Amino acid sequence: MRVSLRAIGIGLVAVGVLNCAPMKMKPFESQTGRFRILMPSEPNYAVRVVDPADNSSLHTYSATYAATNFLVAYIDFEANGRTTAEILSGGRASVLAPEGRVLLSERYVVVGGHSGLELVVEEGATLIHIRTFYINSRQYTLSVAGTDKKTVGARAPEFLESFAIL
C-alpha cells in the first residue's frame, strides 16, 4: 500500500484572529496510538478507513489554539522491503505534491532514538511545520499550521519535540 501524507490532511488552513495570550501546553497520551505529546487542549479524535482492501485506517488527534492547528496522525502499514528513508522520502513527495506548496526547509531529526524527517512548507498564507516517523510498521505525522508565521514558528518546537513513543 502506498501511503500519502496528503491523506492525513496536513494542508491545514487556519482561520480567525490570532489571540496572542500565552499558551500552556498539556500532556496528552494515547495508549492506542502508543504516543505521548504536549497539546494546547484535549484533542479531537477521528478515524477513517484509507484503504478498504487492507482495512488500513488513519487516526488523527487535533487541537486548535489561537488560529494555530496542532495535529498528530498515524497509519499502520508494512514496509514491504522499503527502508525507513524510502518511506520518509515518499512522504516528502506527498507533502510537496499540492500545487502552490513551497518547501522552506527540510532536515532529518532524531527524537527518542527514532529517525524522522522535518519539513517546513508554505501554502499561500499558511506556514506548516511537519515531522514524520516510521516506527514499528506505523507512520506518525505531526504538524503545526497557521497563518501567523511568527506564532507557528515559536510554538512548533515545543509541540514537535514533546513527541514520544510509549
Secondary structure, DSSP 4 states (H G I P E B T S, - for coil): ----GGGGT------SPPP-S----EEEEETTTTEEEEESSPPEEEEEEEETTTTEEEEEEEEEETTEEEEEEEEE---TT--HHHHHHHHHHHHH-STTEEEEEEEEEEETTEEEEEEEEEETTEEEEEEEEEETTEEEEEEEEES-HHHHHHHHHHHHHT-EE-
